[in-house]
Amino acid sequence: MDMDPKELLRSLFDLAAAAAAPSVCVPPNLPTPSRGRTIVLGAGKAAASMARAVEENWSGPLEGLVVTRYGHGVACDHIEVVEASHPVPDAAGFEAAQRILERARDAREGDLVLCLISGGASALLTAPASILSLDEKQDINRQLLACGASISEMNCVRKHLSAIKGGRLALAAAPARVVSLLISDVPGDDPATIGSGPTVADPTTREQASEIISRYKLSVPSAVTSFLNTPEAETPKPGDPRLTQVETKLIAAPALSLKAAADAARAQGLSIIDLGDALEGEARDVGLAHADLALNIADAGHNLPALILSGGETTVTIRGQGRGGPNTEYALAMAMALQGSARVHAIACDTDGIDGSEDNAGAIIAPDTIARAQVHGLNPEEFLRRNDAWSFFSALDDLVVSGPTLTNVNDFRAILVT
């Protein structure tokens, strides 16, 4: 291994994000044109860069509208790009979703509706069911983000309280041909979960949505409870004849990004331990488990140096008033558990470049992380208690700040054991 550990880990993160760049994964997956119009619709953190990749590789006329997160916009010539709030939706996302629905309804037989969906679409594509106001939808979304629910559970609730998610966008476009290109940010790469599946049949039920609301003790308007007891709340299911003109393509996924990092690490002489791309759980708990694993590998002393890779999406149950996201919280808990081991370095980042709602992708830890914190008078236990990992790593200048990567294939974690 020739590179400095921190430089190596950061380069592997950059490679993982680059492997899922829309300029790489969109062109080989574009469909054949239809005889009618081509209408591009989309949502997600990668939606604008996906739209640009379509424009650069499409020979015929195009029109359309995509919505992406603030700061993730890319200039397009024929496809309108709207920026909106994530992870809590705002009026800009609400208005864009209404316009996207209108464009879908305007499609006719013979037209091609090309849908570009990536992580973040669920919050950005906000069209509440008729019984909900935007303010009420925002409040439910905040509660889902804070309660520790998994992404699948959050999306189940979102789909059944939406006029556009859970296959409803595809219904609006019928009988036009619908082709969806998906960049996955969810464990398992289930198309029905990516962005809450606006063009994909939904196997979850309104009864499950009600159970999730009850289990996490979410405070919802009484109209929501009543609505979920009606057939109107149900989404189209697999086999629905109205979705026969829908084709779905998964064009980028976390496993491919982990493979890119693994290939580069092997070239540096590292052995690879791949924990998979679908890890979930409380971020601090996963950090503790990975610290134990790294220490055990170091103690065993076999096949070193080694790199432990993993993807997926951890969650944070918010108890404090600090700043941070799942990746920084994972890294802080891990650094505490490693107790200054001289043989372990690690990085934890979100491949979209944004950890939670902060300006960093994640953080990097080294054998001296806790010792330097003590020199600065920082108590790591206190920062973890108040969910303030961003402030902890910011004080140490150990945040990873990449800026928006314009893609999103979930968390990337790499642990170097020497």
C-alpha positions in Angstrom: 0.0 0.0 0.0 1.7 3.2 -1.2 -0.9 5.8 -0.3 -1.4 7.6 3.0 -4.4 6.0 4.7 -6.6 9.1 4.7 -5.8 9.8 1.1 -6.5 6.2 0.2 -9.9 6.1 1.9 -11.0 9.5 0.4 -9.9 8.3 -3.1 -12.0 5.1 -2.7 -15.1 7.2 -1.8 -14.6 9.4 -4.8 -14.3 6.3 -7.0 -17.5 4.8 -5.5 -19.4 8.0 -6.3 -18.0 8.3 -9.8 -19.0 4.7 -10.7 -22.7 5.8 -10.3 -22.4 9.1 -12.3 -25.3 9.6 -14.6 -22.9 10.4 -17.5 -21.7 6.8 -17.1 -24.9 4.9 -16.4 -27.6 6.7 -18.3 -26.4 6.6 -22.0 -26.2 2.7 -22.4 -29.7 2.4 -20.9 -31.7 4.9 -23.0 -34.8 3.4 -24.7 -35.6 3.5 -28.4 -37.7 6.5 -29.3 -41.5 6.2 -29.8 -43.4 7.6 -32.7 -44.9 10.4 -30.6 -43.4 12.9 -28.2 -40.6 12.1 -25.7 -41.5 13.6 -22.3 -38.8 13.5 -19.6 -40.1 13.6 -16.1 -38.0 12.9 -13.0 -37.1 13.6 -9.4 -34.2 12.9 -7.0 -30.8 14.2 -6.1 -29.4 12.9 -9.4 -32.4 13.9 -11.5 -30.9 17.0 -13.1 -27.6 15.3 -14.0 -29.6 12.4 -15.4 -31.6 14.8 -17.5 -28.4 16.4 -18.8 -27.1 12.9 -19.7 -30.3 12.2 -21.6 -30.0 15.5 -23.6 -26.4 14.8 -24.5 -27.2 11.4 -25.8 -30.7 11.8 -27.4 -31.0 12.5 -31.1 -34.6 13.6 -31.3 -36.8 16.3 -29.8 -37.2 16.3 -26.0 -39.4 18.1 -23.5 -40.0 17.7 -19.8 -39.5 18.7 -16.2 -37.4 17.3 -13.3 -37.1 18.3 -9.7 -33.9 18.0 -7.7 -32.5 19.2 -4.3 -31.3 22.8 -3.9 -27.7 23.0 -5.0 -28.0 19.8 -7.2 -29.3 21.5 -10.4 -27.6 21.1 -13.8 -28.3 23.4 -16.7 -30.3 21.6 -19.4 -31.4 23.0 -22.8 -34.8 21.3 -23.3 -35.8 19.8 -19.9 -36.8 22.2 -17.2 -35.0 21.8 -13.9 -36.6 22.8 -10.6 -34.8 22.8 -7.3 -36.7 22.1 -4.0 -36.1 21.1 -0.4 -34.9 17.8 0.9 -35.4 15.9 3.2 -38.4 17.9 4.3 -40.5 18.9 1.3 -41.4 22.6 0.5 -43.7 24.6 -1.7 -41.3 24.4 -4.7 -41.4 20.6 -4.6 -45.2 20.6 -4.2 -45.6 22.9 -7.2 -43.2 20.9 -9.3 -45.0 17.6 -8.5 -48.3 19.1 -9.6 -46.8 20.1 -12.9 -45.1 16.7 -13.4 -48.5 15.1 -12.8 -50.1 17.4 -15.4 -47.4 16.6 -17.9 -48.0 12.9 -17.3 -51.7 13.2 -17.8 -51.1 15.1 -21.0 -49.2 12.1 -22.5 -51.0 10.1 -25.2 -50.8 6.7 -26.8 -47.6 6.6 -28.9 -45.7 9.0 -26.6 -42.7 8.0 -24.5 -42.6 9.2 -21.0 -39.0 8.8 -19.8 -38.9 8.9 -16.0 -35.6 9.6 -14.2 -35.8 8.5 -10.5 -33.0 8.6 -7.9 -32.7 8.8 -4.2 -34.4 11.8 -2.7 -37.3 11.6 -5.1 -39.7 10.7 -2.3 -39.3 14.0 -0.5 -38.8 16.1 -3.6 -41.9 14.7 -5.5 -44.5 16.0 -3.0 -48.2 15.6 -4.0 -50.1 14.9 -0.8 -53.3 12.9 -0.9 -56.5 15.1 -1.0 -57.0 14.8 2.8 -53.6 16.4 3.6 -52.2 19.9 3.4 -48.6 20.5 2.5 -48.0 21.6 6.1 -49.4 18.3 7.4 -47.3 16.3 5.0 -44.2 18.2 6.1 -44.9 17.4 9.7 -45.4 13.7 9.1 -42.2 13.6 7.1 -40.3 15.3 9.9 -41.6 12.7 12.3 -40.7 9.8 10.0 -37.1 11.2 9.7 -36.7 11.5 13.5 -38.3 8.3 14.7 -35.7 5.8 13.5 -38.0 4.2 10.9 -36.2 2.4 8.0 -36.3 3.8 4.5 -38.8 1.1 3.5 -41.1 1.9 6.4 -40.9 5.6 5.6 -41.7 5.1 2.0 -44.7 2.8 2.8 -46.3 5.6 4.7 -45.4 8.2 2.1 -46.8 6.1 -0.8 -50.2 5.7 0.9 -50.5 9.4 1.6 -49.5 10.6 -1.9 -51.2 11.3 -5.2 -48.0 10.6 -7.2 -46.0 7.9 -5.4 -46.5 4.1 -5.3 -47.2 3.8 -9.1 -49.6 6.7 -9.4 -47.4 8.7 -11.7 -47.4 5.8 -14.2 -51.2 5.6 -13.9 -51.4 9.2 -14.8 -49.3 8.7 -17.9 -51.3 5.7 -19.2 -51.7 4.7 -22.0 -48.4 6.2 -23.0 -45.3 4.0 -22.9 -43.4 4.6 -19.7 -39.7 3.8 -19.3 -38.1 4.5 -15.9 -34.4 4.7 -15.3 -33.5 4.2 -11.6 -30.4 4.9 -9.6 -30.8 3.0 -6.4 -30.2 4.4 -2.9 -32.0 1.7 -0.9 -30.9 -1.6 0.6 -31.9 -4.5 -1.7 -32.5 -2.2 -4.8 -36.2 -2.7 -4.7 -37.6 -0.5 -7.5 -40.9 -0.1 -5.6 -38.8 1.6 -2.7 -36.5 3.8 -4.7 -38.0 7.3 -4.5 -41.2 5.6 -3.2 -41.7 4.0 -6.6 -43.8 6.6 -8.5 -43.9 4.4 -11.6 -43.7 1.0 -10.0 -46.5 -1.2 -8.6 -46.6 -1.2 -4.9 -46.7 -4.5 -2.9 -47.2 -2.7 0.5 -50.7 -2.0 1.8 -52.6 0.8 3.6 -52.9 -1.5 6.6 -49.1 -1.7 6.8 -48.9 2.1 6.6 -51.3 2.4 9.5 -49.3 -0.2 11.5 -46.1 1.8 11.0 -47.8 5.0 12.1 -49.0 3.3 15.2 -45.7 1.5 16.0 -43.6 4.7 15.9 -46.4 6.6 17.7 -46.6 9.3 14.9 -49.0 12.1 15.5 -51.2 12.4 12.4 -54.4 14.2 11.7 -57.6 12.1 12.3 -58.3 12.5 8.6 -55.2 10.3 7.9 -56.5 7.5 10.0 -59.8 7.6 8.3 -58.3 7.9 4.9 -56.1 4.8 5.4 -59.3 2.8 6.1 -60.7 3.6 2.6 -59.9 1.9 -0.8 -58.9 5.3 -2.1 -55.6 5.1 -0.1 -54.5 1.9 -1.8 -51.8 1.9 -4.4 -51.8 -0.1 -7.7 -50.5 -3.6 -7.1 -48.2 -5.9 -9.1 -50.1 -7.3 -12.1 -52.3 -4.2 -12.4 -53.3 -4.1 -16.1 -53.0 -0.3 -16.2 -49.2 -0.7 -15.8 -48.6 -3.0 -18.8 -46.9 -0.3 -20.7 -44.3 0.4 -18.0 -40.7 -0.7 -18.2 -38.2 -0.3 -15.3 -34.4 -0.3 -15.6 -32.0 -0.3 -12.6 -29.0 1.6 -14.1 -26.8 2.1 -11.0 -26.7 0.5 -7.6 -24.6 0.5 -4.4 -23.0 -2.9 -5.2 -21.4 -1.6 -8.4 -19.9 1.3 -6.5 -18.5 -1.0 -3.8 -17.0 -3.1 -6.5 -15.3 -0.1 -8.0 -13.7 0.7 -4.6 -12.8 -3.0 -4.0 -11.0 -3.3 -7.4 -9.0 -0.1 -6.7 -8.1 -1.3 -3.2 -6.9 -4.7 -4.5 -4.6 -2.9 -6.9 -3.1 -1.3 -3.8 -2.4 -4.7 -2.3 -5.3 -4.8 0.1 -7.4 -7.9 0.9 -11.2 -7.2 0.8 -13.9 -8.0 3.3 -17.2 -7.1 1.7 -20.1 -6.9 4.2 -22.6 -6.1 1.4 -24.5 -3.1 0.2 -27.7 -3.5 2.3 -26.7 -2.8 5.9 -29.4 -1.1 8.0 -29.8 -0.2 11.6 -29.1 2.5 14.1 -25.9 4.3 12.9 -24.2 4.3 16.3 -24.9 0.6 16.8 -23.5 -0.3 13.4 -20.4 1.8 14.2 -19.8 -0.2 17.4 -20.2 -3.5 15.6 -17.8 -2.5 12.9 -15.2 -1.3 15.5 -15.4 -4.8 17.1 -14.9 -6.4 13.7 -11.9 -4.3 12.8 -10.2 -4.9 16.2 -10.8 -8.7 15.8 -9.3 -8.6 12.3 -6.3 -6.6 13.6 -5.8 -9.0 16.5 -6.0 -12.1 14.2 -3.3 -10.6 12.0 -4.2 -12.6 8.9 -4.3 -11.2 5.3 -3.3 -7.7 6.3 -3.6 -4.9 5.2 -7.3 -5.4 4.8 -10.2 -3.2 3.7 -13.7 -3.8 5.2 -16.4 -2.4 2.8 -20.1 -1.9 3.3 -23.0 0.0 2.0 -26.7 0.4 2.9 -28.5 3.1 4.8 -28.3 3.5 8.6 -30.7 5.6 10.5 -30.5 8.0 13.5 -33.1 8.2 16.2 -32.8 11.9 17.1 -32.7 12.6 20.9 -30.6 15.7 21.0 -30.5 19.1 19.3 -27.1 18.8 17.6 -26.0 18.7 14.0 -25.1 15.6 12.0 -26.2 12.7 9.9 -26.0 8.9 10.0 -22.4 8.7 8.6 -20.9 11.1 11.1 -22.8 9.5 14.0 -21.5 6.1 12.8 -18.0 7.4 12.6 -18.1 9.0 16.1 -19.4 5.9 17.8 -16.8 3.8 16.0 -13.9 6.1 16.9 -15.0 5.9 20.6 -15.1 2.1 20.5 -11.7 1.8 18.8 -10.1 3.5 21.7 -7.2 4.8 19.7 -6.2 1.6 18.0 -3.1 2.4 15.9 -4.1 -0.1 13.2 -7.5 1.2 12.1 -8.6 4.1 9.9 -12.1 4.5 8.5 -14.3 6.7 6.3 -18.1 6.9 6.3 -19.9 9.1 3.6 -23.1 9.4 1.7 -22.5 9.0 -2.0 -24.7 12.0 -2.8 -22.2 14.2 -0.9 -24.7 15.2 1.8 -24.9 13.4 5.2 -28.4 14.0 6.5 -29.1 17.7 6.0 -25.6 19.1 6.5 -22.9 20.3 4.1 -20.6 17.3 4.3 -20.6 13.9 2.9 -19.5 12.3 6.1 -16.3 12.0 8.2 -13.0 10.2 8.4 -11.4 8.8 11.6 -7.8 7.9 12.4 -6.0 6.4 15.4 -5.5 9.8 16.9 -9.1 11.1 16.5 -10.1 10.8 20.2 -6.7 12.0 21.5 -6.9 15.1 19.3 -10.5 15.6 20.6 -9.2 15.6 24.2 -6.5 18.2 23.3 -9.3 20.4 22.0 -11.4 19.8 25.1 -14.1 17.9 23.2 -16.0 15.2 25.0 -17.1 12.6 22.4 -19.7 11.0 24.7 -21.4 14.3 25.0 -21.4 15.0 21.3 -22.9 11.5 20.6 -25.5 12.0 23.3 -26.9 15.1 21.7 -26.6 13.8 18.1 -23.9 16.4 17.3 -21.3 14.4 15.4 -21.0 17.1 12.7 -19.8 19.6 15.3 -17.3 17.1 16.7 -15.7 16.3 13.4 -15.8 19.9 12.2 -13.8 21.0 15.2 -11.1 18.4 14.3 -11.3 19.3 10.5 -12.2 15.7 9.8 -15.4 16.2 7.9 -15.4 15.0 4.3 -16.7 17.8 2.1 -17.2 16.8 -1.5 -20.1 19.0 -2.5 -23.1 17.4 -4.3 -21.9 14.5 -6.4 -25.0 14.6 -8.5 -25.7 10.9 -7.9 -26.9 8.8 -5.0 -26.2 5.1 -4.3 -26.5 5.3 -0.5 -23.8 5.1 2.2 -20.2 4.1 1.6 -18.1 2.9 4.4 -14.5 1.7 4.3 -12.4 0.5 7.2 -8.6 0.1 6.7 -6.9 -2.4 9.0 -3.1 -2.5 8.9 
